[in-house]
Amino acid sequence: MINFWKLSYKAVKKQRDQYKAENAQLEEEMKRLKRESNITVFCALEEENIELKQENKALRLQANTYFDEWQNVKNLYTTLTDHIRLKAKNNPGVSRYIALVNFIDRLEGINK
């Protein structure tokens, strides 16, 4: 009977050692997969970051273009309104200049 228990103990111990080895191997595999997964995620995030930087640069250029165009329109508007006011001042008898100055004043009053 003692031999049976010795054999059973050895078999159980052998199986336990086999499970430990498999467990260690699986843990190493999990660590490797986690490292690879982190690298993959990092690369994907890096690519997305590069794309966002390029998109941001394009949007900034577009915003600068719109701002420059707005400045040009603003300058043209200022030049035109100054010219109309000067004409109204130098020609007080011409009603169309006075009407335009009144219209400009109303527009600017609404926008201010």
Secondary structure as the mmCIF struct_conf table of DSSP 4:
data_model
#
loop_
_struct_conf.conf_type_id
_struct_conf.id
_struct_conf.beg_label_comp_id
_struct_conf.beg_label_asym_id
_struct_conf.beg_label_seq_id
_struct_conf.end_label_comp_id
_struct_conf.end_label_asym_id
_struct_conf.end_label_seq_id
HELX_RH_AL_P HELX_RH_AL_P1 ILE A 2 ASN A 90
TURN_TY1_P TURN_TY1_P1 PRO A 92 GLY A 93
HELX_RH_AL_P HELX_RH_AL_P2 SER A 95 ASN A 111
#
